[in-house]
């Protein structure tokens, strides 16, 4: 088994905003990055930030008014990936996606995000696991049947090419977590896995648990230890399949 740690979700570099988390309960909202103008989706399949407005509004009503969707993001197209509704993840099979392209059934994608706490907290951001996929299959975007193009941002594009790949996940063991699982802290001038998590997982390929965006997603060096650690936290999966 192999496992890759993948950073996802809106942040200061991609979207200029961080989705909220309540550090008291670890409830959170997953919000994707903006769509790149160069790969803008087919208008018939496009997703927008407005699709997340209701969930953010409910979170804002219960937690903090600042959690509401910023006005400047209304109407903006989103690169909704991973798409937890359909349990897909897309990437480009070069650079960042090169190793993902080689994944096989049973391998793992472990998703994490930088989230903004809505209550007093020791950190400006909380780096936390937000979901996980157990891989069912990996295929090229041009292999996806026309009836399933709506299932991922990389097949919603107006111009699809075979260098884009799609991961489909196993429903029973995949999805967005119902609660985020904090794993990071700011140390040595960057956000990194905490020493406790790094030891429990058996390490990752990034130096000293580095978690900020990089061209090559880190590998978990001992996926079995990670799964044992995760199982002790009893995460629930949240997704909606058609």
BAMARTI-641485 format. One line per 5 residues: number of its first residue (from 1); their letters; for each residue x negated, y, z of N, C-alpha, C, O. Coordinates in pm, whole numbers. Each point is the difference from the previous one (the first is absolute). Layout:
BEGIN
NUM> a> X Y Z X Y Z X Y Z X Y Z ~ ...
! end
This chain:
BEGIN
1> xxxxx> -84 -121 0 84 121 0 -87 125 0 -101 7 69 ~ 143 91 -147 -65 131 0 101 105 45 121 -19 -15 ~ -171 129 70 87 109 45 -69 132 -29 -119 18 27 ~ 195 76 -83 -52 132 -37 82 106 72 122 -7 5 ~ -191 105 50 61 110 72 20 117 -97 -98 49 -56
6> xxxxx> 221 -4 37 31 101 -101 71 118 64 103 -15 65 ~ -160 134 -84 63 121 52 110 45 -94 -20 7 -121 ~ 136 24 177 116 39 -80 71 117 69 -23 27 118 ~ 109 41 -193 85 103 57 -55 140 -15 -121 21 -16 ~ 211 74 22 -32 141 -14 -98 44 109 7 -47 113
11> xxxxx> -97 139 -149 -92 56 98 -47 137 -50 53 51 -98 ~ -151 6 164 -44 135 -35 -65 5 -139 9 102 -68 ~ -74 -209 27 -65 -3 -132 101 -26 -112 -18 51 -111 ~ 121 -127 138 100 -37 -100 138 36 53 68 -81 63 ~ -27 205 -89 130 47 44 -4 113 101 98 72 16
16> xxxxx> -213 -57 54 -15 111 93 88 -8 123 39 103 56 ~ -5 -224 -13 90 -19 114 -20 -141 51 -40 -88 -75 ~ 67 65 203 -7 -135 56 136 -41 52 67 78 66 ~ -28 -199 -95 128 -52 50 -6 -15 152 -107 -14 58 ~ 224 18 7 2 2 147 -4 -137 65 44 -100 -56
21> xxxxx> -97 101 179 5 -116 88 28 49 141 -50 105 41 ~ 131 -180 33 21 29 142 -97 -87 79 18 -122 4 ~ -122 181 58 -101 -81 69 53 -72 123 -66 -90 53 ~ 185 128 -7 58 -66 117 61 -134 -36 0 -93 81 ~ 54 82 -204 67 -123 -42 -62 -63 -124 27 -115 -33
26> xxxxx> -112 193 -36 -61 -38 -127 101 -12 -114 -29 -60 -103 ~ 147 119 122 92 14 -113 -63 97 -101 -69 94 39 ~ 93 -118 -167 -60 85 -102 86 -2 -126 92 -79 -13 ~ -127 170 -78 63 3 -132 -111 -16 -103 -102 68 7 ~ 122 -158 -102 -97 -14 -108 40 93 -114 113 -5 -49
31> xxxxx> -207 90 7 22 95 -110 -114 -16 -99 -116 7 40 ~ 143 -29 -169 -106 -25 -98 -72 127 -44 40 111 37 ~ -146 -128 -115 -74 112 -57 77 56 -120 91 -65 -50 ~ -127 186 4 65 55 -121 -43 -79 -124 -106 -63 -2 ~ 190 68 -100 -35 -61 -128 -101 89 -72 15 122 -2
36> xxxxx> -114 -183 -57 -100 71 -79 65 48 -130 66 -79 -68 ~ -84 205 34 61 54 -121 -42 -76 -125 74 -4 -99 ~ -193 -56 104 -48 -73 -118 71 -133 -19 -1 -55 -110 ~ 62 2 215 65 -131 -8 148 10 38 58 -95 52 ~ 0 210 -79 137 25 44 95 -108 -49 -8 -45 -114
41> xxxxx> 96 3 202 89 -111 -30 100 34 -111 34 115 -23 ~ 9 -220 -43 112 10 -93 115 70 73 35 -42 110 ~ 24 147 -167 106 73 70 113 -88 51 61 31 103 ~ -32 -140 -173 109 -88 42 -35 -81 125 90 -52 67 ~ -218 41 -35 -45 -82 112 -64 80 111 -44 -57 100
46> xxxxx> 38 187 -114 -76 87 91 56 -3 143 121 -5 20 ~ -211 9 78 39 15 140 -48 136 49 -95 56 -54 ~ 162 -2 156 -32 134 49 -5 2 152 50 -91 68 ~ -111 197 -16 -7 14 146 138 12 63 18 -33 117 ~ 78 80 -193 136 11 53 53 -136 47 88 -5 86
51> xxxxx> -140 -105 -144 43 -133 40 -33 -29 146 59 -89 61 ~ -155 164 -4 -42 -22 139 57 105 95 -24 -6 120 ~ 99 101 -174 46 113 81 92 -44 113 -10 52 112 ~ 101 -146 -138 96 -41 103 -70 -68 117 31 29 115 ~ -125 -120 -144 -71 -68 108 -82 99 81 -5 -9 123
56> xxxxx> -59 104 -190 -77 101 71 90 92 82 -37 42 109 ~ 155 -11 -162 94 86 73 48 -68 128 11 65 104 ~ 16 -194 -111 41 -73 120 -113 -2 103 24 16 120 ~ -145 -35 -168 -116 1 88 -17 138 61 -30 12 119 ~ 49 92 -199 -13 137 49 104 32 105 -30 64 101
61> xxxxx> 154 -108 -123 107 25 97 -30 -65 133 30 56 106 ~ -91 -176 -110 -25 -75 122 -132 39 67 -14 -14 121 ~ -82 64 -200 -136 18 53 -48 145 -3 -30 58 104 ~ 25 -1 -224 -67 129 -18 42 56 -135 -11 -68 -102 ~ 61 191 100 50 60 -124 -107 9 -107 32 5 -119
66> xxxxx> -160 -2 159 -107 10 -98 -18 -128 -83 -78 -2 -94 ~ 150 -104 130 -9 -125 -75 82 4 -127 -16 -88 -86 ~ 102 185 70 84 8 -119 -87 20 -124 -110 54 8 ~ 161 -99 -123 -73 13 -125 -26 148 -30 95 78 -2 ~ -219 -39 -21 -30 141 -34 72 40 -128 11 -79 -94
71> xxxxx> 37 202 91 73 48 -118 -84 -10 -127 54 -27 -107 ~ -184 48 119 -85 0 -120 -10 -138 -65 -41 -11 -115 ~ 80 -96 190 -5 -135 -58 132 -43 -63 6 -102 -68 ~ 99 178 90 130 -38 -56 -7 4 -153 -49 96 -59 ~ 99 -201 -1 0 -9 -145 -129 -49 -61 -6 -27 -120
76> xxxxx> -100 15 202 -130 -43 -51 0 -152 -21 45 -73 89 ~ -93 24 -203 -5 -145 -23 -99 -69 93 -104 57 35 ~ 136 -177 6 -86 -77 89 -62 -119 -72 58 -57 -93 ~ -176 21 138 -65 -125 -41 34 -99 111 -80 -21 92 ~ 196 -40 -101 55 -82 108 -68 -137 -4 48 -94 -64
81> xxxxx> -160 85 135 -84 -118 -9 -85 -9 126 -77 92 27 ~ 86 -199 52 80 -119 -24 150 32 1 45 93 67 ~ 29 -174 -141 146 15 0 56 -112 87 14 -114 -44 ~ 16 150 169 46 -101 96 140 -51 -31 41 -103 53 ~ 34 173 -138 133 -49 -38 -13 -128 -81 80 -92 14
86> xxxxx> -181 88 -100 -17 -113 -91 -124 -83 30 -30 -95 -71 ~ -41 132 178 -119 -71 41 -102 -10 -112 -49 -108 -34 ~ 17 225 -24 -104 8 -102 -105 102 40 25 92 78 ~ -144 -110 -134 -106 98 12 -73 5 -133 -26 -104 -61 ~ -6 224 14 -70 15 -127 -133 69 16 -20 77 94
91> xxxxx> -70 -105 -185 -131 66 0 -59 -12 -140 60 -60 -88 ~ -178 118 69 -69 -8 -127 -114 -100 16 -76 6 97 ~ 63 -96 -192 -92 -113 13 -145 37 -27 -77 -81 -51 ~ 39 202 85 -138 45 -6 -27 75 130 92 51 63 ~ -217 -44 -23 -38 72 122 80 -50 119 -19 -114 43
96> xxxxx> 109 198 11 76 -32 121 77 -131 -12 8 -75 97 ~ 48 47 -214 84 -118 -13 -71 -124 -49 64 -103 -20 ~ -195 110 0 -71 -113 -59 14 -126 85 26 -108 -53 ~ -44 122 184 10 -117 87 145 -43 17 29 -119 10 ~ 63 215 -6 141 -34 12 44 -85 -120 85 -88 15
101> xxxxx> -142 115 -131 36 -77 -120 -35 -147 13 57 -82 -72 ~ -148 47 161 -41 -139 15 75 -73 112 -25 -118 23 ~ 116 186 46 72 -64 109 86 -115 -51 45 1 -115 ~ -24 -98 201 80 -117 -33 111 -17 102 1 66 104 ~ 92 -155 -134 112 -26 91 -54 -36 139 -90 -83 14
106> xxxxx> 148 146 88 -42 -23 138 -98 101 54 -19 9 121 ~ -46 68 -210 -87 107 46 83 116 56 122 2 -17 ~ -187 93 83 72 107 69 -42 139 -50 -116 25 -29 ~ 215 64 20 -23 143 -7 51 58 131 117 -18 34 ~ -202 88 38 35 60 129 1 151 -20 -103 59 -29
111> xxxxx> 220 3 46 14 142 -28 -14 83 128 48 -39 106 ~ -114 154 -119 -10 92 113 16 142 -50 -18 28 -119 ~ 53 64 211 27 139 -34 -51 91 111 -15 -42 114 ~ -10 168 -151 -29 104 97 128 76 30 50 71 -87 ~ 3 -84 207 131 54 36 -15 111 104 -91 -2 82
116> xxxxx> 183 99 -88 -6 114 92 89 -25 122 121 -20 -16 ~ -177 21 137 82 -23 119 95 116 28 -36 117 -20 ~ 156 -150 66 101 103 28 14 25 149 90 72 43 ~ -178 -130 36 -3 21 145 -146 9 42 -87 -45 -73 ~ 59 103 190 -139 13 45 -76 -131 -11 49 -107 37
121> xxxxx> -171 118 -88 -78 -119 -32 -148 37 3 -36 117 -15 ~ -50 -217 36 -143 26 9 -61 34 -135 -112 52 -6 ~ 183 -80 -103 -57 18 -134 89 90 -85 122 1 14 ~ -186 73 -104 76 84 -93 79 -85 -98 112 35 -37 ~ -169 -146 -5 67 -98 -84 -10 -137 64 -94 -28 74
126> xxxxx> 191 -57 -102 -4 -138 45 -18 -88 -122 87 -6 -87 ~ -199 -63 82 -23 -96 -109 57 -134 45 -41 -55 102 ~ 136 5 -180 74 -117 44 36 -91 -116 15 45 -113 ~ -2 -174 142 51 -93 -99 148 29 -20 75 20 96 ~ -33 -18 -223 139 32 -31 71 -111 -76 121 8 -22
131> xxxxx> -193 -111 -19 64 -111 -70 -102 -102 -44 -121 18 14 ~ 171 -126 -69 -87 -108 -46 71 -82 -106 121 -21 7 ~ -197 -24 -107 51 -92 -100 -80 -130 5 -123 2 7 ~ 193 -113 -11 -62 -126 -36 24 -18 -149 114 -3 -45 ~ -220 -9 -31 10 0 -145 73 -123 -50 -27 -113 41
136> xxxxx> 122 137 -133 66 -109 -73 -66 -17 -136 -28 -112 -43 ~ 4 225 -27 -66 -4 -130 -53 138 -34 47 101 53 ~ -146 -97 -141 -55 123 -54 7 -9 -151 -44 -99 -59 ~ 99 202 -6 12 -1 -145 -26 138 -56 3 99 74 ~ -29 -92 -203 -23 127 -67 134 69 -25 102 -66 -19
141> xxxxx> -105 198 19 123 76 -16 71 -32 -131 123 0 -6 ~ -200 -27 -99 64 -28 -128 59 -141 -6 63 -36 -100 ~ -82 -43 205 62 -132 9 135 4 71 73 -99 1 ~ -39 212 58 124 11 77 118 11 -96 -1 81 -93 ~ 102 -163 116 117 0 -85 75 132 12 -4 65 104
146> xxxxx> 73 -26 -211 65 130 -5 104 17 110 25 112 44 ~ 37 -220 0 102 9 104 -58 30 137 75 25 94 ~ -211 -27 -80 -62 22 130 -96 119 0 -80 16 92 ~ 88 67 -195 -90 116 -8 24 98 114 -91 73 38 ~ 212 -70 16 35 97 105 -60 -37 135 16 76 96
151> xxxxx> -83 -189 -83 -41 -50 131 -131 57 52 -34 -21 116 ~ -41 94 -201 -127 56 48 -36 125 -78 37 15 -116 ~ -109 75 180 -41 127 -63 -84 -24 -124 5 80 -94 ~ -83 -187 91 -89 -24 -115 73 -58 -120 -54 -3 -110 ~ 177 -45 129 80 -43 -114 113 99 -30 73 -17 -98
156> xxxxx> -59 119 181 96 108 -30 -63 104 -93 70 88 -50 ~ -200 -97 28 -68 100 -81 52 0 -144 38 -104 -54 ~ -39 222 -5 48 13 -138 -91 -76 -96 46 -52 -102 ~ -177 45 134 -96 -69 -86 -74 -103 84 -90 34 76 ~ 128 -159 -90 -58 -108 78 -115 -65 -79 11 -22 -120
161> xxxxx> -119 -8 190 -115 -64 -64 -40 -123 79 37 -15 117 ~ -113 -73 -181 -32 -127 65 -110 10 105 -35 -101 60 ~ -21 222 -37 -97 13 108 67 26 135 -68 7 102 ~ 200 7 -102 75 13 124 48 -138 44 42 -81 -82 ~ -49 55 213 40 -131 50 108 15 105 13 105 65
166> xxxxx> 65 -209 -48 111 -3 95 -16 -120 91 -19 -113 -46 ~ 26 138 178 3 -107 99 144 -19 44 67 96 38 ~ -19 -217 -43 130 -35 57 -23 -81 126 -89 -86 4 ~ 169 113 100 -23 -59 132 108 -101 36 110 1 -56 ~ -143 -88 150 93 -100 49 96 64 101 -46 58 99
171> xxxxx> 177 -68 -121 95 74 84 -5 -32 148 15 90 82 ~ -35 -217 -44 10 -37 141 -116 51 84 12 8 122 ~ -122 24 -185 -120 38 75 -57 133 -46 -119 26 14 ~ 205 59 -69 -47 126 -57 101 110 24 119 -26 19 ~ -168 150 -20 87 116 10 -62 112 79 -115 -7 45
176> xxxxx> 193 111 -28 -39 111 86 24 -41 144 102 -61 30 ~ -195 94 59 19 -33 140 112 87 59 16 115 -38 ~ 60 -173 131 105 79 64 -56 101 99 67 97 35 ~ -188 -119 12 -75 95 83 -143 4 -52 -58 -104 -34 ~ 1 224 28 -141 9 -37 -86 -61 110 41 -4 116
181> xxxxx> -158 -42 -153 -92 -59 97 -130 81 -2 -83 -20 -89 ~ 63 110 185 -121 83 1 -127 -84 7 -9 -94 80 ~ -88 128 -164 -126 -75 -3 -123 90 -6 -112 -49 14 ~ 131 181 -34 -114 87 -24 -17 110 102 89 30 78 ~ -207 30 -82 -30 118 81 -106 81 -73 -70 -52 -87
186> xxxxx> 59 179 124 -102 86 -61 -128 -13 81 -6 40 116 ~ -96 -96 -180 -130 -15 67 -109 0 -107 24 -39 -114 ~ -141 82 152 -112 10 -95 41 78 -124 -33 -38 -112 ~ 107 149 133 35 97 -104 95 -54 -107 5 54 -110 ~ 71 -160 142 96 -53 -97 102 -86 74 -23 -40 114
191> xxxxx> 134 14 -180 96 -95 56 -49 -141 -31 -34 -34 -113 ~ 32 -48 219 -50 -136 -10 87 -93 86 71 45 89 ~ -78 -174 -119 60 -95 92 -60 19 139 -119 26 13 ~ 201 -40 89 -54 8 135 -96 -117 21 15 -104 -64 ~ -114 119 152 -91 -112 27 73 -127 42 -41 -110 -34
196> xxxxx> 150 127 110 75 -117 48 64 -75 -117 -4 -123 -5 ~ 65 198 -88 63 -64 -116 -106 -61 -91 17 -111 -50 ~ -125 184 30 -107 -50 -86 -54 -133 51 -25 -92 -78 ~ 9 82 208 -49 -125 59 105 -111 -11 -32 -114 -34 ~ 158 149 63 106 -100 -4 19 -58 -140 28 -119 -15
201> xxxxx> -43 203 -87 18 -45 -138 -122 -75 -54 11 -70 -101 ~ -124 83 166 -120 -61 -54 -69 86 -104 -84 -49 -77 ~ 118 180 74 -66 95 -88 65 16 -136 81 -83 -43 ~ -118 192 -24 42 25 -138 -124 37 -80 -106 29 57 ~ 118 -29 -188 -117 24 -85 -46 146 2 -115 27 -35
206> xxxxx> 200 66 75 -39 141 9 -83 23 126 29 -56 106 ~ -132 137 -119 -93 21 111 69 62 122 67 102 -10 ~ -85 -166 124 50 52 127 150 26 -2 49 93 65 ~ 25 -177 -140 146 9 1 58 120 -70 110 44 34 ~ -182 13 -131 42 122 -70 137 -19 -65 24 -98 -69
211> xxxxx> 69 196 93 138 -12 -45 44 106 -99 107 -13 -60 ~ -186 118 40 46 106 -90 -10 -48 -144 -66 -100 -29 ~ 133 171 -62 11 -50 -138 -136 -26 -61 -94 78 19 ~ 84 -188 -91 -124 -34 -69 34 -67 -132 111 -49 -20 ~ -209 47 -69 22 -56 -133 21 -151 4 60 -58 -90
216> xxxxx> -110 -4 195 10 -147 10 64 -36 133 -63 19 104 ~ 184 -71 -103 66 -35 127 -80 -105 75 -53 -93 -61 ~ 44 106 194 -78 -97 77 68 -136 11 123 -11 -1 ~ -207 -92 12 48 -135 22 -4 -32 150 -88 48 71 ~ 183 -127 -25 -8 -54 135 -91 -121 -5 19 -89 -82
221> xxxxx> -119 86 170 -101 -104 -7 50 -134 54 -53 -105 -36 ~ 153 109 123 53 -125 56 152 11 8 54 30 106 ~ 17 -53 -218 146 17 -1 73 -83 105 106 42 48 ~ -159 -157 -12 68 -83 100 3 68 136 98 -10 73 ~ -207 80 -38 -1 73 127 96 117 -5 69 29 98
226> xxxxx> -64 38 -212 97 109 -15 143 -53 17 79 63 71 ~ -45 -175 -133 136 -54 9 34 -41 143 114 17 44 ~ -211 -69 28 22 -34 141 30 126 80 91 3 83 ~ -169 102 -108 21 129 67 137 56 -34 72 48 88 ~ -35 -53 -217 129 53 -42 115 -79 61 99 58 45
231> xxxxx> -112 -189 -45 108 -83 55 30 30 145 115 -11 43 ~ -217 49 33 20 33 141 81 127 17 51 28 109 ~ -37 51 -217 77 126 6 140 -16 -56 78 95 4 ~ -45 -210 -55 134 -34 -45 65 107 -89 109 48 30 ~ -176 -11 -138 60 103 -86 123 -51 -73 8 -117 -38
236> xxxxx> 88 205 19 115 -32 -83 -16 64 -136 -62 105 -12 ~ 118 -169 -90 -7 54 -135 131 67 -35 109 -47 34 ~ -122 159 -104 117 76 -41 -9 25 -150 -92 68 -47 ~ 186 -122 -27 5 25 -144 140 -32 -49 79 -63 70 ~ -50 108 -188 131 -23 -59 -20 -55 -141 -41 73 -90
241> xx> 70 -198 72 -10 -62 -131 135 13 -73 105 -2 64 ~ -108 15 -199 126 15 -74 82 -127 3 109 -5 -57
! end
